[in-house]
Amino acid sequence: MNIEIIKETKDYIIINKPSGLTVHKANEGYPEATLVDFLIEKYPEIKNVGESELRPGIVHRLDKETSGLMIIARTQEGFLYFKDLFKERKITKKYLGLVHGNIYSDIIIENKIGRSRSNKSKFCVTDSEKAKEAVTEIKVIQNYKKFCLIEATIKTGRTHQIRIHMQSISRYIAGDKIYKPKSVKIPNKLNRTFLQAYYLEFIDIYGEKQKIKIGLEEELKNFLKTLENE
C-alpha cells in the first residue's frame, strides 16, 4: 500500500488518503485492507493510541471514496490535543467537489443531519430530536455545462455531511452512488466520487500554525478537461 505522507512529526502525521480506501475496520471480520493497517505497519506505536483498537490514531475520518488530507495522531497526547481541536471547531477543513447542475452564488447550508429511518446505513437532512447541527459553506469555483466545481468548507464534521447537504439542494456530488436519485447518471469517465479534502489549517500541538494544501488529483483534473470540451 502506497500512501503519501505530507507531514511527519513526533506527535502527529498528515497523510493524503487515496480514494477507495476505508479508514478503519467496522469490526474484526472486515475483509479489506484499511488505512489503519498501513499506519500500524509504518508506525507501530500508533497501535496504542486513541480510544478504540479498531481505529488507533484516528481523530477524524474521510469516506471510503473521498480522498485527501487526514491528521493522524502518533501519541496519546497528540490524539487528545487534536480531538479537542475538532470538538472546539478550531480546524479549518476545505474540500473540492464537483456537483451535478449549476450553482450561481456562494451559499451556506445549515440543515441538521441525522440517521435515515428507512436505511440505517445512510444519513439525511432531518428535524428529528437526534439530528445534529451541520454547517457547510459552499463557494462556486467554476460552472460547466452540466456541472459545477465547488469548494466546501465544513464547520461541523458529520458523517457524509457534504454529500447530504448537496443532496438537500439537488446538487448531487458527481460519482456518488448513495445519495443521488436513479435519474441522475454517474458520468462514464468518472470512476469515483469527485470529492477531495485539499486544505487543512490549525494550530498544532507545538503552537505552530499549519496551513496544508494539496492540488487536485490528476484523475479529477483529467475529468474536468473532458467537461471543458462539451
FIFI-155111 format. One line per field, with one value per atom (N, C-alpha, C): residue number from 1; residue in three letters; x, z, y. Coordinates in steps of 0.02 Angstrom, whole numbers, plus 32768, in hexadecimal, padded with zeros to 4 digits. Each point is the difference from the previous one (the first is absolute). Last residue first. Layout:
num <- c(NUM|...)
residuo <- c(ALA|...)
px <- c(X|...)
pz <- c(Z|...)
py <- c(Y|...)
This chain:
num <- c(230|230|230|229|229|229|228|228|228|227|227|227|226|226|226|225|225|225|224|224|224|223|223|223|222|222|222|221|221|221|220|220|220|219|219|219|218|218|218|217|217|217|216|216|216|215|215|215|214|214|214|213|213|213|212|212|212|211|211|211|210|210|210|209|209|209|208|208|208|207|207|207|206|206|206|205|205|205|204|204|204|203|203|203|202|202|202|201|201|201|200|200|200|199|199|199|198|198|198|197|197|197|196|196|196|195|195|195|194|194|194|193|193|193|192|192|192|191|191|191|190|190|190|189|189|189|188|188|188|187|187|187|186|186|186|185|185|185|184|184|184|183|183|183|182|182|182|181|181|181|180|180|180|179|179|179|178|178|178|177|177|177|176|176|176|175|175|175|174|174|174|173|173|173|172|172|172|171|171|171|170|170|170|169|169|169|168|168|168|167|167|167|166|166|166|165|165|165|164|164|164|163|163|163|162|162|162|161|161|161|160|160|160|159|159|159|158|158|158|157|157|157|156|156|156|155|155|155|154|154|154|153|153|153|152|152|152|151|151|151|150|150|150|149|149|149|148|148|148|147|147|147|146|146|146|145|145|145|144|144|144|143|143|143|142|142|142|141|141|141|140|140|140|139|139|139|138|138|138|137|137|137|136|136|136|135|135|135|134|134|134|133|133|133|132|132|132|131|131|131|130|130|130|129|129|129|128|128|128|127|127|127|126|126|126|125|125|125|124|124|124|123|123|123|122|122|122|121|121|121|120|120|120|119|119|119|118|118|118|117|117|117|116|116|116|115|115|115|114|114|114|113|113|113|112|112|112|111|111|111|110|110|110|109|109|109|108|108|108|107|107|107|106|106|106|105|105|105|104|104|104|103|103|103|102|102|102|101|101|101|100|100|100|99|99|99|98|98|98|97|97|97|96|96|96|95|95|95|94|94|94|93|93|93|92|92|92|91|91|91|90|90|90|89|89|89|88|88|88|87|87|87|86|86|86|85|85|85|84|84|84|83|83|83|82|82|82|81|81|81|80|80|80|79|79|79|78|78|78|77|77|77|76|76|76|75|75|75|74|74|74|73|73|73|72|72|72|71|71|71|70|70|70|69|69|69|68|68|68|67|67|67|66|66|66|65|65|65|64|64|64|63|63|63|62|62|62|61|61|61|60|60|60|59|59|59|58|58|58|57|57|57|56|56|56|55|55|55|54|54|54|53|53|53|52|52|52|51|51|51|50|50|50|49|49|49|48|48|48|47|47|47|46|46|46|45|45|45|44|44|44|43|43|43|42|42|42|41|41|41|40|40|40|39|39|39|38|38|38|37|37|37|36|36|36|35|35|35|34|34|34|33|33|33|32|32|32|31|31|31|30|30|30|29|29|29|28|28|28|27|27|27|26|26|26|25|25|25|24|24|24|23|23|23|22|22|22|21|21|21|20|20|20|19|19|19|18|18|18|17|17|17|16|16|16|15|15|15|14|14|14|13|13|13|12|12|12|11|11|11|10|10|10|9|9|9|8|8|8|7|7|7|6|6|6|5|5|5|4|4|4|3|3|3|2|2|2|1|1|1)
residuo <- c(GLU|GLU|GLU|ASN|ASN|ASN|GLU|GLU|GLU|LEU|LEU|LEU|THR|THR|THR|LYS|LYS|LYS|LEU|LEU|LEU|PHE|PHE|PHE|ASN|ASN|ASN|LYS|LYS|LYS|LEU|LEU|LEU|GLU|GLU|GLU|GLU|GLU|GLU|GLU|GLU|GLU|LEU|LEU|LEU|GLY|GLY|GLY|ILE|ILE|ILE|LYS|LYS|LYS|ILE|ILE|ILE|LYS|LYS|LYS|GLN|GLN|GLN|LYS|LYS|LYS|GLU|GLU|GLU|GLY|GLY|GLY|TYR|TYR|TYR|ILE|ILE|ILE|ASP|ASP|ASP|ILE|ILE|ILE|PHE|PHE|PHE|GLU|GLU|GLU|LEU|LEU|LEU|TYR|TYR|TYR|TYR|TYR|TYR|ALA|ALA|ALA|GLN|GLN|GLN|LEU|LEU|LEU|PHE|PHE|PHE|THR|THR|THR|ARG|ARG|ARG|ASN|ASN|ASN|LEU|LEU|LEU|LYS|LYS|LYS|ASN|ASN|ASN|PRO|PRO|PRO|ILE|ILE|ILE|LYS|LYS|LYS|VAL|VAL|VAL|SER|SER|SER|LYS|LYS|LYS|PRO|PRO|PRO|LYS|LYS|LYS|TYR|TYR|TYR|ILE|ILE|ILE|LYS|LYS|LYS|ASP|ASP|ASP|GLY|GLY|GLY|ALA|ALA|ALA|ILE|ILE|ILE|TYR|TYR|TYR|ARG|ARG|ARG|SER|SER|SER|ILE|ILE|ILE|SER|SER|SER|GLN|GLN|GLN|MET|MET|MET|HIS|HIS|HIS|ILE|ILE|ILE|ARG|ARG|ARG|ILE|ILE|ILE|GLN|GLN|GLN|HIS|HIS|HIS|THR|THR|THR|ARG|ARG|ARG|GLY|GLY|GLY|THR|THR|THR|LYS|LYS|LYS|ILE|ILE|ILE|THR|THR|THR|ALA|ALA|ALA|GLU|GLU|GLU|ILE|ILE|ILE|LEU|LEU|LEU|CYS|CYS|CYS|PHE|PHE|PHE|LYS|LYS|LYS|LYS|LYS|LYS|TYR|TYR|TYR|ASN|ASN|ASN|GLN|GLN|GLN|ILE|ILE|ILE|VAL|VAL|VAL|LYS|LYS|LYS|ILE|ILE|ILE|GLU|GLU|GLU|THR|THR|THR|VAL|VAL|VAL|ALA|ALA|ALA|GLU|GLU|GLU|LYS|LYS|LYS|ALA|ALA|ALA|LYS|LYS|LYS|GLU|GLU|GLU|SER|SER|SER|ASP|ASP|ASP|THR|THR|THR|VAL|VAL|VAL|CYS|CYS|CYS|PHE|PHE|PHE|LYS|LYS|LYS|SER|SER|SER|LYS|LYS|LYS|ASN|ASN|ASN|SER|SER|SER|ARG|ARG|ARG|SER|SER|SER|ARG|ARG|ARG|GLY|GLY|GLY|ILE|ILE|ILE|LYS|LYS|LYS|ASN|ASN|ASN|GLU|GLU|GLU|ILE|ILE|ILE|ILE|ILE|ILE|ILE|ILE|ILE|ASP|ASP|ASP|SER|SER|SER|TYR|TYR|TYR|ILE|ILE|ILE|ASN|ASN|ASN|GLY|GLY|GLY|HIS|HIS|HIS|VAL|VAL|VAL|LEU|LEU|LEU|GLY|GLY|GLY|LEU|LEU|LEU|TYR|TYR|TYR|LYS|LYS|LYS|LYS|LYS|LYS|THR|THR|THR|ILE|ILE|ILE|LYS|LYS|LYS|ARG|ARG|ARG|GLU|GLU|GLU|LYS|LYS|LYS|PHE|PHE|PHE|LEU|LEU|LEU|ASP|ASP|ASP|LYS|LYS|LYS|PHE|PHE|PHE|TYR|TYR|TYR|LEU|LEU|LEU|PHE|PHE|PHE|GLY|GLY|GLY|GLU|GLU|GLU|GLN|GLN|GLN|THR|THR|THR|ARG|ARG|ARG|ALA|ALA|ALA|ILE|ILE|ILE|ILE|ILE|ILE|MET|MET|MET|LEU|LEU|LEU|GLY|GLY|GLY|SER|SER|SER|THR|THR|THR|GLU|GLU|GLU|LYS|LYS|LYS|ASP|ASP|ASP|LEU|LEU|LEU|ARG|ARG|ARG|HIS|HIS|HIS|VAL|VAL|VAL|ILE|ILE|ILE|GLY|GLY|GLY|PRO|PRO|PRO|ARG|ARG|ARG|LEU|LEU|LEU|GLU|GLU|GLU|SER|SER|SER|GLU|GLU|GLU|GLY|GLY|GLY|VAL|VAL|VAL|ASN|ASN|ASN|LYS|LYS|LYS|ILE|ILE|ILE|GLU|GLU|GLU|PRO|PRO|PRO|TYR|TYR|TYR|LYS|LYS|LYS|GLU|GLU|GLU|ILE|ILE|ILE|LEU|LEU|LEU|PHE|PHE|PHE|ASP|ASP|ASP|VAL|VAL|VAL|LEU|LEU|LEU|THR|THR|THR|ALA|ALA|ALA|GLU|GLU|GLU|PRO|PRO|PRO|TYR|TYR|TYR|GLY|GLY|GLY|GLU|GLU|GLU|ASN|ASN|ASN|ALA|ALA|ALA|LYS|LYS|LYS|HIS|HIS|HIS|VAL|VAL|VAL|THR|THR|THR|LEU|LEU|LEU|GLY|GLY|GLY|SER|SER|SER|PRO|PRO|PRO|LYS|LYS|LYS|ASN|ASN|ASN|ILE|ILE|ILE|ILE|ILE|ILE|ILE|ILE|ILE|TYR|TYR|TYR|ASP|ASP|ASP|LYS|LYS|LYS|THR|THR|THR|GLU|GLU|GLU|LYS|LYS|LYS|ILE|ILE|ILE|ILE|ILE|ILE|GLU|GLU|GLU|ILE|ILE|ILE|ASN|ASN|ASN|MET|MET|MET)
px <- c(7CA7|7FB8|7FDF|80E9|7FF5|7FB6|8054|800F|7FF2|7FEF|7FC6|800B|80AD|7FCD|7FC2|80B0|8013|7FCC|7FEE|7FEB|8010|804E|7FB8|7FE6|80E1|7FF4|7FB5|8046|8011|7FEF|7FEC|7FC9|800C|80A9|7FC4|7FC4|80CC|8002|7FC2|7FF1|801F|7FFB|800C|7FCE|8022|8092|7FDE|7FCC|804C|8017|7FD6|804A|7FD6|801E|800D|8012|7FD1|8058|7FD3|8017|802A|800B|7FCA|807D|7FC8|8012|805E|8011|7FC3|8020|7FF0|800E|8010|803D|7FF4|7F5A|800F|803E|7F7E|8010|8014|7F53|803A|8012|7F82|7FF8|803F|7F81|8021|7FF2|7FEC|7FF9|8025|7FA1|801C|7FF1|7FB2|803F|8022|7F48|8012|8045|7F43|8044|800B|7F43|8004|8045|7F68|8029|7FFE|7FE6|7FDE|802F|8024|8002|7FD5|803C|7FFF|7FFF|7FC6|800F|7FF7|7FCD|8048|8015|7F15|8024|804A|7F41|8024|802C|7F1C|8047|8025|7EF5|8031|8047|7EF6|8040|8035|7F24|7FFC|8040|7FDA|800F|8000|803E|7FC6|8014|80B5|7FE1|7FC2|80A0|7FD2|7FE3|809B|7FD2|7FCA|80C2|7FCF|7FC9|80B5|7FE3|7FC8|807C|801D|7FE4|7FE9|800C|8023|7F5B|8047|8009|7F1C|8020|804A|7F33|803F|802F|7F1E|7FFD|803D|7FD9|7FF1|8001|802A|7FC7|7FEE|80C1|7FC2|7FC3|80D1|7FF7|7FC2|803A|7FEC|7FF7|8051|7FBA|7FE8|80E2|7FD6|7FB6|80A3|7FFD|7FD1|8020|7FE1|7FFA|8043|7FE4|7FE5|802D|800A|7FDC|804D|7FD0|800F|8071|801B|7FD1|8001|7FF3|8017|801D|8007|7FF2|8057|7FD1|8011|801C|8020|7FCF|8027|7FD4|8029|8007|8029|7FCF|7FD3|7FF6|8039|7F9F|8038|7FFA|7F3E|801E|8037|7F62|801E|8019|7FA6|7FD1|8019|8078|7FBE|7FCD|80BD|8006|7FB9|807B|7FC8|8013|8098|7FF4|7FC3|8037|8040|7FF6|7F66|8001|8044|7FB8|801B|8003|7F84|800E|8016|7FE8|8005|8015|7F7F|802E|7FFE|7FAA|8009|8034|7F54|8031|8002|7F91|800F|8036|7F65|8037|800B|7F2C|8026|8034|7F53|8045|802B|7F14|8020|8049|7F91|7FF3|8028|7FED|7FF4|7FF2|8097|7FC5|7FFA|809B|7FEB|7FBE|80A4|7FD6|7FF5|8094|7FEC|7FD7|8040|8001|7FEB|8000|8045|8007|7F2D|802B|8049|7F0C|803F|8033|7F21|7FF3|803E|8002|7FD5|7FF5|80DE|7FC3|7FD7|80A9|7FFF|7FBC|8056|7FF5|7FFE|8033|8009|7FF5|7FBF|8014|8002|8027|7FCE|801C|805A|8000|7FCB|809D|7FCC|8004|8051|800D|7FC4|8074|7FC9|801A|8042|8017|7FC6|7FC9|8018|8014|7FB0|8014|8016|7FEC|7FF4|801C|7FAE|8025|7FED|8003|7FDA|802C|8054|7FD3|7FD8|80F6|7FB9|7FDB|8107|7FDC|7FB8|80D8|7FCE|7FE0|80CD|7FED|7FCF|803D|7FFC|7FF3|805D|7FE2|8006|8015|8003|7FDC|8070|7FDE|800A|7FFE|8024|7FD7|7FBA|803A|802B|7F2C|7FFB|8038|7FD7|7FF9|7FFC|8021|7FC5|7FF1|80C7|7FC5|7FC0|80C8|7FFD|7FC2|8030|7FE4|7FFA|8068|7FBA|7FDD|80E8|7FD9|7FB6|8090|8005|7FD5|8018|7FD4|8000|8094|7FBA|7FD0|80E9|7FEB|7FB7|805E|7FFE|7FE8|802C|7FC0|7FF8|8091|8005|7FBC|801A|8034|8007|7F30|8026|8032|7F91|8004|802B|7F6C|802E|7FFD|7FC8|7FE9|8037|7FB2|8027|7FDF|7FB8|801C|801F|7F27|8049|8015|7F15|801C|804B|7F6E|800B|801C|7FD0|8029|8011|7FCD|7FDB|802F|806B|7FE7|7FD9|8046|7FFD|7FEF|807D|7FC9|8003|8090|7FDC|7FC8|80AB|7FD0|7FD9|80A8|801D|7FCF|7FB7|8037|801B|7F2B|8014|8036|7FA7|7FF0|8017|8012|8030|7FF5|7FBE|7FE5|8036|8020|7FCD|7FE3|8103|7FB9|7FD2|80FC|7FE8|7FB5|80A3|7FEA|7FE4|8058|7FD3|7FE3|80AD|7FBB|7FCE|80EF|7FEC|7FB7|8074|7FE5|7FE7|8023|800A|7FE3|8001|8034|8011|7F56|803D|8038|7F2B|801E|8041|7F7F|801D|8023|7F87|803D|8022|7F30|8031|8043|7F49|801D|8033|7F80|8034|8022|7F93|7FEA|803C|7FA7|8036|7FE8|7F46|802C|8038|7F46|802E|8035|7F79|8000|8036|7FBF|7FFB|8002|8004|803C|7FFF|7F78|8002|803D|7FE1|7FC2|7FFD|80E9|7FD0|7FC2|808D|800A|7FCA|8026|802D|800D|7FCE|7FDB|8031|8016|801E|7FD7|7FD8|7FF6|801C|806D|7FBA|7FFD|80D1|7FE4|7FB7|8094|7FDD|7FE6|80C9|7FD2|7FDF|8070|8005|7FCE|808C|7FCB|800A|8049|8012|7FC4|8066|7FCB|801F|8084|7FBD|7FC9|80EC|8002|7FBA|800F|801D|7FFE|7FD5|800D|8020|7F6B|8026|8007|7FA9|8009|802B|7FE3|8006|8010|7F85|802C|7FFE|7FDB|7FDA|8031|7FE7|802A|7FD6|800A|7FD5|802C)
pz <- c(7B5E|7FF2|7FE5|804F|7FB9|7FEE|80E0|7FDC|7FB5|8095|8005|7FD9|8017|7FD3|8000|8094|7FBB|7FCE|80E5|7FF4|7FB8|804A|7FF5|7FF2|8038|7FBD|7FF1|80D9|7FCF|7FB9|80AC|8001|7FD0|8019|7FE8|7FFC|8061|7FB7|7FE3|80EC|7FE5|7FB4|808F|7FEA|7FDE|80B6|7FC1|7FEF|80FF|7FC9|7FC2|8106|7FC4|7FCC|8114|7FD4|7FC5|80DB|7FC7|7FCC|811A|7FC5|7FCC|80EE|7FD1|7FC2|8102|7FBE|7FD2|80E9|7FFD|7FBD|8042|8011|7FFE|7FC2|8046|8018|7F2E|8015|8049|7F68|802B|801C|7F0B|8048|8024|7EFD|8024|804B|7EF8|8049|801D|7EFD|8029|804A|7F45|7FE5|802D|7FDA|8038|7FF0|7F4E|8019|8038|7F48|803E|801E|7F40|7FF4|803E|7FE0|8016|7FF6|7F5C|8048|8011|7F1E|8022|804C|7F09|8046|8028|7F12|8009|8048|7FB8|7FEA|8011|8096|7FC1|7FEE|808C|800F|7FBE|8022|7FEB|8013|8056|7FF6|7FF1|8035|7FC2|7FF0|80CB|7FC7|7FBE|80E1|7FE8|7FC2|80C4|7FC3|7FEE|80B9|800D|7FC2|7FFF|8037|8005|7F65|7FF0|8035|7F98|803E|7FF0|7F5B|8012|803F|7FE9|7FC6|8018|809B|7FF2|7FC7|8014|8018|7FED|8024|7FDD|8017|8059|7FBE|7FD5|80EB|7FD0|7FB8|80B8|8019|7FD2|7FDA|7FEF|8013|8045|7FB8|7FE6|80E0|7FF6|7FB7|8038|8015|7FF5|7FD3|7FD2|8010|8093|7FC0|7FD0|80D4|8004|7FBD|8060|7FBD|7FF9|80F5|7FCD|7FC0|80A0|7FFF|7FC8|8073|7FE0|8002|7FF4|802C|7FDB|7F95|8043|8035|7EF2|8031|8046|7EEF|8042|8034|7EE4|803A|8040|7EE9|803C|803A|7EED|803D|8032|7EEC|802D|803C|7F4E|8020|802F|7F12|8041|801D|7F20|8029|8047|7F64|7FE1|802D|8088|7FBF|7FE4|80CA|7FE3|7FBC|80E7|7FB8|7FEC|80E7|7FDE|7FB6|80EE|7FBA|7FE2|8105|7FD5|7FB9|80FE|7FBA|7FD9|810F|7FD6|7FBA|80DD|7FC6|7FD8|80FC|7FDA|7FCA|80C6|7FCB|7FD5|80F6|7FDA|7FCC|8052|8019|7FD1|8050|7FCB|801E|8076|8002|7FCA|8014|803F|8003|7F0F|8037|803E|7F16|803D|803C|7F0B|8028|803B|7F19|8020|8024|7FE0|7FD9|8026|7FE6|8028|7FD4|8002|7FE1|8032|802B|7FEA|7FE0|804E|8039|7FEC|7F85|7FF2|8034|800F|7FCF|7FF1|8092|801E|7FD1|8011|7FDA|8022|8084|7FDE|7FDE|801E|802C|7FD8|7FF9|7FE3|8034|7FC3|802F|7FDE|7F82|800F|8030|7F8F|8048|8015|7F27|800E|804A|7F52|803F|800D|7F10|802F|8040|7F01|803B|8031|7EFA|8035|803C|7F32|7FE7|8037|7FAF|803A|7FEE|7F71|800A|8041|7FB1|7FFD|800F|8064|7FC7|8002|8075|8009|7FBE|807E|7FC2|8009|80B1|7FEA|7FBE|80D0|7FBB|7FEA|8105|7FCE|7FBB|8111|7FC0|7FCE|811A|7FCF|7FC1|80FB|7FC2|7FCE|8118|7FC5|7FC3|80E4|7FF6|7FC6|8085|7FBC|7FF1|80C6|8007|7FBC|8008|8029|8006|7F95|7FD7|8026|8076|7FCA|7FD4|80A9|801B|7FCB|7FC4|800F|801B|7FDE|7FC2|800A|80BB|7FE9|7FC2|8056|802A|7FEA|7F90|7FF5|8027|8023|7FC0|7FF1|80BC|800B|7FC0|7FF7|8022|800E|7F2B|8048|801F|7F17|800D|804B|7F50|803E|8008|7F1C|8026|803E|7F2F|8039|8026|7EF0|8042|8033|7EE8|803C|803F|7F0A|8019|8045|7F63|8008|8024|7FE9|8003|800C|7FFE|7FBC|7FFE|80D5|7FD8|7FBC|80C0|7FE2|7FD4|80CC|7FBD|7FE7|810A|7FC9|7FBE|8109|7FD3|7FC5|80B1|8023|7FD5|801F|7FD5|8028|8052|7FE1|7FD9|8027|8023|7FD9|7FF3|7FDF|8026|8043|7FB9|7FDC|80EE|7FDE|7FB5|80A1|7FE6|7FDC|8061|802E|7FE9|7FD9|7FF2|8033|7FBE|8003|7FF2|7FF4|8045|8009|7F2D|8016|8045|7F8E|7FFA|801B|7FE8|803F|8000|7F3C|8030|8042|7F02|8041|8036|7F23|7FF9|8042|7FF7|7FE2|7FFE|8047|8033|7FE6|7F6A|8035|8035|7F4F|7FE7|8038|8032|7FF4|7FE9|8015|8041|7FF9|7F44|800F|8042|7F8B|8012|800B|7F82|801F|800C|7FF8|7FD7|8029|8059|7FD4|7FDC|80FC|7FC2|7FD1|80E8|7FC5|7FBE|80DE|7FF8|7FC1|7FF9|8032|7FF0|7F8D|8026|8037|7F93|7FFF|8028|7F8F|8033|7FFA|7F52|8035|8033|7EF7|803E|8037|7EEE|803B|803E|7F1F|7FFE|803C|7FB2|7FF9|7FFE|8081|7FBD|8002|80B1|7FF8|7FB8|807E|7FC8|7FF1|80F3|7FC6|7FCA|80F1|7FD2|7FC1|8118|7FB9|7FD8|8115|7FCE|7FBA|80CD|801D|7FCD|7FC9|8036|8018|7F06|803E|8034|7EE3|8034|803C|7F02|8037|8037|7F2C|7FF2|8035|7F94|8041|7FF1|7F66|8005|8046|7FB0|8016|800B|7F9C|7FF9|8010|8027|8000|8000)
py <- c(83E9|7FF5|8040|7FDF|7FF5|7FF6|801B|803E|7FF9|7F46|802D|8040|7F60|7FE5|802D|8030|8011|7FE6|7FC7|8045|8015|7F30|7FFE|8046|7FE9|7FE6|7FFC|803F|8034|7FE9|7F64|8030|803A|7F5E|7FDD|8030|804B|7FFC|7FE0|8083|7FC3|7FFE|80E6|7FD0|7FC5|8082|800D|7FCB|8050|7FD5|8010|806E|8001|7FD2|8063|7FC9|7FFF|809A|8006|7FCE|803D|7FD6|800F|806F|8002|7FD8|7FD9|801A|7FFD|7FAA|8047|8020|7F14|8026|804B|7F5E|7FF3|8026|806A|7FBC|7FFC|809A|800A|7FBC|8023|7FF7|8016|7FBF|8037|7FF9|7F78|7FFF|803B|7F93|8036|7FF5|7F71|801C|8033|7F28|802C|801E|7F9F|7FFC|8033|7F80|8026|7FF5|7F91|803B|802C|7EEB|803D|803B|7F33|800B|803D|7FB9|7FBF|8006|8089|800D|7FBF|8024|8003|800F|7FF0|7FC5|8000|807E|800B|7FC4|7FE9|800C|8008|803D|7FCE|8013|802F|8022|7FCC|7FBE|8027|8025|7F82|7FD5|8026|8087|7FD9|7FD7|8040|801B|7FD7|7FD5|8037|8021|7F3C|7FF7|8036|7FEC|7FCD|7FFB|80C2|7FE6|7FCF|8085|7FBF|7FE1|8104|7FD4|7FC0|8093|7FF9|7FCD|8092|7FC3|7FFE|80AA|8008|7FC8|8041|7FDE|800D|803D|8035|7FE5|7F70|8027|803A|7F74|7FDD|802A|804A|800D|7FDC|7FDC|8046|8011|7F29|8008|8048|7FCC|7FDB|8009|805B|8025|7FDE|7F91|8043|8024|7F16|800D|8048|7FD1|7FCC|8011|80CA|7FCA|7FCD|80D8|7FC4|7FC5|8125|7FC7|7FC2|80C6|801C|7FCC|7FFB|7FE4|801C|8047|8006|7FE7|7FEA|7FF8|8003|8046|7FF8|7FFC|7FC0|8027|7FF6|7FE0|7FF2|802E|7FA0|803A|7FE8|7FAA|7FF5|8042|7FDD|7FDA|7FF4|8091|7FFC|7FDD|806E|7FE0|7FFA|80A4|7FDC|7FE4|8047|8004|7FD7|8043|800A|8007|8027|7FEC|800F|7FC4|8036|7FE5|7FC0|7FEE|803D|7F99|803C|7FEB|7F81|7FFA|8041|7F82|803E|7FF6|7F7C|7FF7|8040|7F80|803C|7FF2|7F34|802B|803B|7F44|8021|802F|7F7F|7FE8|8020|802E|8014|7FED|802F|7FD2|8016|805C|8028|7FD4|7FDE|7FF0|802F|7F9F|803E|7FF2|7F2F|802E|8041|7EF9|803A|802E|7EE2|8043|8035|7F14|800D|8045|7FA3|8012|800D|801B|7FDC|8015|8051|7FCB|7FD6|80C0|7FCE|7FC4|80A9|7FF2|7FC9|80AC|7FBF|7FF6|80FC|7FC7|7FC0|8126|7FBD|7FCA|811C|7FCC|7FBC|80F2|7FCD|7FCB|80D6|7FF5|7FCC|807B|7FCF|7FED|80D4|7FDE|7FD2|8077|7FF4|7FE0|808F|7FDC|7FF9|800F|802C|7FD5|7F9F|8042|8032|7EE8|802B|8045|7F0B|803E|8023|7EEA|803F|803C|7F21|8002|8041|7FF4|7FEE|8003|7FED|800E|7FE8|8054|7FD0|8015|802C|8010|7FCA|8060|7FCB|801F|8044|8013|7FC6|804B|7FC9|8015|8063|8012|7FC7|800C|7FE7|8012|8022|802B|7FE8|7FB2|801B|8032|7F6D|8049|8023|7F15|800C|804B|7FBC|7FF1|800F|8017|8032|7FF5|7F60|803F|8036|7F38|7FF1|803F|8005|800A|7FEF|7FE1|8046|800B|7F26|8028|8049|7F6D|7FEC|802C|8018|801C|7FF0|7F9D|8049|8023|7F1B|800D|804A|7FBC|7FF8|800E|800D|7FCC|7FF2|8062|8009|7FC6|8077|7FC2|800C|808C|8005|7FBE|8037|7FE9|800A|8040|800B|7FE5|7F98|803F|7FFE|7F82|8000|8040|7F59|8044|7FFB|7F41|8018|8047|7F94|7FD3|801D|80B0|7FC8|7FD7|8081|8011|7FC3|8060|7FD0|8021|802D|8012|7FD1|7FDB|8036|801D|7F16|8023|8035|7F5A|803C|802A|7F06|8021|803C|7F5F|803E|8026|7F27|7FFF|803F|7FE0|7FD6|7FFF|80D3|7FC1|7FD9|80DB|7FE6|7FBE|807F|800A|7FE0|7FA7|8046|8002|7F42|800D|8046|7FB1|7FCB|800D|8082|8018|7FCD|7FDA|8020|8017|7FA3|7FCF|801F|8052|8021|7FD3|7FB0|8033|8022|7F56|7FE3|8033|8045|7FD5|7FE1|8083|8029|7FD5|7F97|8021|8025|7FA3|7FCB|801C|8094|7FEE|7FC8|8040|8031|7FEF|7F2F|8043|802F|7F02|8026|8048|7F3A|8029|8020|7F70|7FDC|802B|7FFB|8028|7FE6|7FB6|7FD6|8025|8068|7FD6|7FD6|80E5|7FCA|7FD5|80C7|8007|7FCC|806B|7FC9|8011|80C9|7FCC|7FCB|80A8|8018|7FC9|7FD3|800A|8013|8024|7FE2|8011|8055|7FB8|7FDB|80EA|7FEB|7FB4|8071|7FF5|7FEE|809C|7FC0|7FF8|8088|800B|7FBE|8067|7FD4|8015|8052|8011|7FD7|7FE8|8001|8018|800E|7FF7|7FFE|800C|7FF5|7FF6|8029|7FCE|7FED|8053|801B|7FC8|8034|7FCF|8022|8026|801E|7FCC|7FC0|8047|8022|7EFF|8021|804A|7F34|8039|801F|7EFA|803B|8039|7EF3|803C|803E|7EE0|803C|803E)
